[in-house]
C-alpha cells in the first residue's frame, strides 16, 4: 500500500470512528469480575426494547418468530434478532472503565445520549436493562500512525446497567443494530429471491408482461415476438429483492385499476418449480404488498420507480442494447446513389484499448491509421446507441443485407460479438437486424443526428 493510500485510509477510518463516537480508554489492564449482563438463556427473552432519546422500538417474540411492534400493527422482523440477543448474552463485565457519574455524559452512557437496550422475559420481568455508549479501546493517533490498520482485539463498547454507576468495557462492536429504527428490522419479503432462480415472471393488471427465462437461451416473452429489455427485467428483480417495508399493510383487498398481480416461477437446485404470488395495490399511505398471506406497506416512491421500468411491458426500447465502452469497431456504409457524403465510415479501438482510429484500409493502399479524438467518438457513440425504437413490427421484407439504393448498413462489434443492421429509408426509418423477424422503427430526426455525429468523425 502506498503512503498516499494509507493516509487516505487512515482519514476514512478516523472519520468513521468519529461519526459513531470513540472514547480513549486504557483497556490493557487486568479483567475484573466477568459476570454477564444477561444471566438467562436467550430463549427466555420475549421482548427486546431499543431506545435512544425519544425514539423507541420493540421487537417481540411471536408464535411464528420475531415481529416489530408498531402503532398500526406488527410486522415480521428480519433475521438477526436471535443473533443480537446471543451477542448481548456474551457481554461480560470484563474491565471496569470507571464508576464516576461525572464521566457518563462523556462516554455517552447517560440517559440522554445512550442507546438503551432492555431485554424482557415472557412474564414481564426485566432480564437486562443496559445503557450502551461510545466505542472505546482505540487511539485515533494510533490509527493514523499504523496506516488505518485497526487492532480489533482492543476495540469494544462502554456499557453500564441502568441504576449502576459502574461503566464497563465490553468486547464487541455492535452499533447500528442498537438504533431504534423500525425500518432496519422490518423483513424484506423477497430478500431470498435470486434472479438466477427465476424461470418465469408474469405481471398482470396495470402492468402486463409474461417473460420466460431458460438457462442458456435468450430471455423471451411467452407470446410476443418483441425483444425483452433484459436490464429492465434485472432491475425489477433487483428491486424486489431490496424492497423496503415501511409498516404493516392493509389486509383488505383493493380492486384499484392501478393494482398489479405478480407471479414468479422459481427453480430450485433440482429445477423443481415453485410459484410465488403477490399483489401490489396503491393505498392512501403508499402501496400495499400482499404475499404469502402477509400484508406490508411499501414506500410509494420506490414502487413507482420499480414499476416505471416495467410499464412498457419490459419491451426493449433501445435499438442497440450496447454501452459505448463496450464497442470495439464501428462501420456505417451507404450504398451508391444514397444521399449524403462520405459514403462510409469505419472506426476501431486503438491498440491501447482507449484511443480510436480510422483504419488505414480506408485511406488507400499506403494509408496509415489516423487517430480520432476519443471525446468526439464517445459523443458520436452516445448519439448512435441512444437511438430508441418507437415501434416493433413484423418484418416481411428481404432478410439479406443487400445495399439497394437508399439503404445503409451498420455494423457494431463488441467483445461479445457483431451486430449487423440494415437501415431502410423513409419518413419513419426502419431497421432490420435489431431483433429476429422484426423491423424497428426509429425517429427520422434522431437517426439523422446520430448519422451526422458518426460521419462527422471522418472529416
N, C-alpha and C positions, 0 to 999 in steps of 0.2 A: 504494500500500500504506500502510495506516495505521501510525502509530508503534507501536501496541499489537501489530498483527500482525507487524510487522517484528521487534520484540523477542522475540515468541514464536518466530518462525522462527530467530532467532539462537540462542535457548536450545536448540531442537531440533538445530540444526547442531552446536552445542557438545557436546551430549550424545552425538551420533552419532560425532563425531570422537574424543571421549574414550573411547568404548567400544572403538574399534579401536586407539587409541593414536596420539598425534600428538607429533612431536618438532619443536621450534622449530629452524630451520636457515636460515641465510642462504644462499640459492641464487642470489643476484643476480650473483655473481662470474663470471669467465670460465670457460668449459668447459675441462676438462683431458683430454687423450687422446681418448677417444671410442671406444676399442676395444670390440667387442661381447663379452658374456659367453659367447655361443654363436656360434662361428665356422663351424659346419657347417650344411648345408642341413637344413631341418626334416624332410624325408623320411628323413634319416639317423637320426632319433630313433626308437628302437624301444620304449623304456620311459620313463615319467615316474613318478618316485617322490616322493611328497609325505609329509612327516613333521613332527611337532611334538610335543615331549615324548616320550612313549612310544607315541604313535599313528602309524601309517604306512599309506600307501595306494599301491598300484602300479597304474598304467594301462599296458597293453601293447598294442602293435600286432599284430593277428592277421590271418589271411587275409581275413576279411570286415569288418575295421575294428577300432577300438579296443575293448578289453574291460577290465573291472575285475577284478583278481585278488583272490579271497577264499580263505580256508582251505578252503571247501567247493566251490570251482569258480569258473569265470569267468562273468561277467555282462556282456552287451553294454553298452557305455558310451553315454551320450547324446552328441549332437553337441556339439562345443566343445573337444575335446582338441587337434585340429589348430590351432584358433584360439589356444589357450593357448600352444602351442609357438611359434607365429608371434609372439605378443606378447613372449614371453621372448627370442626371437631379436632383437627390436627393442631390447632393453635394451642400453644402452651405458654405458661408464664416462664419463659426461658431466661430473660435478662431484665432486671429492673432498670428502667430508664430514669425514674425519679418519682417522688411522692409529694412534690410541692405543687399545690393547686395553681400557683402563680405561673407554672410552666404549661398548663393545659392549653391556653389560647395559642401560644407559640407553636405547640405541637399539633394543633387542630383536634384535640381530644376533648374540647369543651362542648357544652350543649349547643352552642350557637353554630359551630362550624363542622363538627364531627359527622361522619357517616354512621348513623346508628343502626345496629343490627340486633333485632330481638327474635329469639327462637322460642316458640311456644308449643307446649305439648297438647295432646288431644283433650286433656282435662282442663286446659286453660292455664296450667302452671307455666311460669316463665322459666325456661331451661337455661337461657343465657341472654344477657342484656348488655351489649357491648357498644363502646364508642371508639370508632376507628379513625385514626388521624393520618398524619403525613407519612410518606415514605422516609425511611431512615437507614443509616448504615453505610452511607456513601458520601465521600467528599467530592464536591464539584471540581475542585482543583485537581484531584486525582484523575478524574475523567479526562480532563484536558491533557494532563501530563502523560497519560497512558494511551493516547490516541483513540479515545472513546471506547476502550476495552473495559467493560464493566465487570467487576468481581461480584457476581451474583450471589456468592456464598455469604457476602456481608449485607445483602440487601434485605429489607424487611419493612414491617409496618409498626407504628406505635398504636397500642391498643390498651384500653382500660375498661374495666367493668363499671357500669353505671352505679354510683354510690360509693365507689372506692377511688381514693385519690391516687393510688399507685398506678403508674403507667408502665406498660411492659413492651419490650421489643419482641415482635413475633416474626419468625422467618417465613414470610410469604410475600407474594407480590400481586395481590388481587386488588384492583381499583375500580374499573368500570362496572364490574358485576355488582358492586355495592351501591351504585347510584339508584335512587328511586324513580327509574324511568320505565314505565309500564311497556312502552313500545319495544324496548330492548328485550323484554321477556315474552312478548306475545309470540306464539308459534307462527312459523311461516308454512302455510298449508301445503305448498308444493316444494318444500326445501329438498325433499328426497328425489325430486324428478331429475333425471339425467337425459339430456337431449338425445343421446345415443340410443336410449331405450324406446324412443317414440317411433311407432310404426304407422300411426295414422292420427291425424288431427282434423276434427270436424268442428266447424263453427257454424251456428245457425242463429237466425234472428236478425238483429240489426247489422251483424257482420256475418258473411257467408263464405265458407271455404271448406273444401274437402281434400286434404293432402295426404298422399301415400308416401311413406319413406321406407325404402327397401335397401338393405345393405348392399353396397357395390353397384347400385343403379342410381341414375339421376332422380332427384326428388320430382314428383309429378302430381298433378291433380287427378282425382279418380275419373272424372267425366268432363274434362275441359282440356283442350289441346294447348292452351296458352301456357307459357313457362311460369314456374313458381319463382317468386322472389326469395331465394334461399336466405340471404342476410336478414330480410324482414321476418321470415319464419324463425330463424335462430334468435333474433332479438325478442320476439314474442315469447318463445320458450324460456329465454333467459329471464324475462320479466316475471314469468310465472314462478320460477324458482326463487326469485328475490322479492316477490310481492310482500309488502309490509302491512300487517294488520294494525288498524288504529283503534279498534274496540269491538265489542260484541255486535253482530249484525242482526237485522230484523229477521225473525223466523217466519213471518207470513210471506206468502207467495205474491210476487209483483208481476203483473202481466204487461208491464210497460213495453211500448214498441221499441225502446232503446235497449231492452234486455238481450243478453247473448247467452246461448247454450254452448257449452264446451264439452266435447267428448274426446278423450285421449285413449288410444290403444297402445299399451306398453308391452314390451317384450322382456322376459326375464333371461337369465343366463342360458336356459334351455330353449329360448324362443317361445315359451308358453305365454299366451297373451292374457293380459288383464285389462279391464276397462275402467277408466276413471271419468265420472260425470260431474260437472259443476255448472252453476248458473251465476251469471253476473247481472245485476239489476241496479239501476240508479235509484237512490233514496234521497230523502231530504238532507241527511247528514253526509252523503257521499255515495259510495257504491257498496252493495252487499254481495258477498260471495257465499254461496251455499254449496258445500261439498261434503260428501260422506256424512250427511245428517247434521253437520255443524254450519253455523252462520257467522260470518265475520264481516266487520266493517272495514272497507279499504279506503285509502286516500283517493279522492276523486281525480286529482291531477295525475297521479301515477297511472290510474286505469285509463284515462283519456289518452295519455301518451302511448300506452301499450296498444290500445285499440286503433289509434291513428294509423299505425303501420299496417294494420290488418283490415282497415275499412275498404281498401280496394280489393279485398278477397285474396290478399297475398299474391296477386299477379305481378310479375316483374314489369317494371316501368322503364328501367334503364335499358337502352338499346344494347350497350356492351357492359356487362357486369364485370368490369375490369378497373383496377386502380392505376392511375398514371405511373406510380412507382414500379408496377409490375411489367410495364411494356418494355420489350427488348428491341422490336423493329416495327416500323410503320410504313406501309406502301399505299398510295392512293393514285389510281390511274384513270384517266378519262379517255374514251375511245376517240378515234379520228372523227372529226366532224362535231364533236361535242363543244359547246360554247365554253369560252374561258381559256386562259393560258396561264402558266405552263400546263402541259398535259399529264405530267406525272410528278410525284414527289416520293422520295424514299429517305427514311431516317433510320439510323441504327445506334444503339448504345456504343459508346467508345469502349476500348479495352479495359479502362479503369472502372467501368460499370456505373460511372456518374455522368460523364460528359456525353454529348451527342455529336454525330457527324453525318454528312451526306456521303454515302458510299462512292468510291472512285468510279465504279461502273457507270454511274450516271453522268460522269464528267468526261467521257471519252475514253479511248483505249489507254491513254497515258495518264488519265486523271488520278489524282490522289484524293483520299478522303478529306472533306472540308469540315472543320469543326463548326458547330452551331451553338449559340449561347444557350445553356441549359434552361435559363429562365424563360426564354422565348418558347422552347419546346414544351416545357411544363405547362405554360399558359395555353398553347395550342391543344395539348392533350386534354386539359381540363375542359376546353370547349367541345372537343370531339366526344370524350367519354361522358360528358354531361348531357348528351342527347337523350331525350325521353320519348318513349313510344306513346302516341296519342290513341292508337287503336291497333289491335291484332286481328287480322283477317286470314281466312284460308287462302293458301297460295295455289292457284290453278294454272299458273303460267309456267314457262320453261324453268327447269332446275339447273341447267348448265350456266356457268359463269361466263357467258359469251358477252363480249363488249359490243353490242349493237349500238348504232348512233344514239347518243344521248345517255347511254348507260355509263356507270362508273364502277370500278372495283376497288374495294377497300380491304386490305389485309393487315391484321394486327397480330403480332407474335409476342407471346409471353413465355415464361419458363414452363408453363403447363401445356402449351400447345399453340396452334394457329387458328384464328377465326377469319373466315373469308366471307365477305359480304358483297352483294351486288346492289347498287343504288339505281332505282328506277325513277326517271324524271317525272314531273307533273306538279299540279297545284298542291297536292298532298303527296310528297315524295314517299315511295315505299322502298323498303329494304328487304332483300332476300338473304337468308343465311343466319339471321339472328336467332331463329328457333325453327326446328324441323317442321316443314309443311305449312309455315305461316309467313305472312307478309307483315312487316312492322311499319306502320305509318308514323312519320315524324313531321314536325312543323317545318315548312319550307324556309322560313326566315332563320330559324335556329340552325338548320343544316347549312344554309348559305354562310352564316357567320363562322361555323366550325370549318367549312371548306376554306374560307378566306384566311383563317388563322393558320391552318396547316400549309396551304400552298404558299402563303407569305413567307414561310421559312426558306423557300428556295431563292428568294430574292437576295 
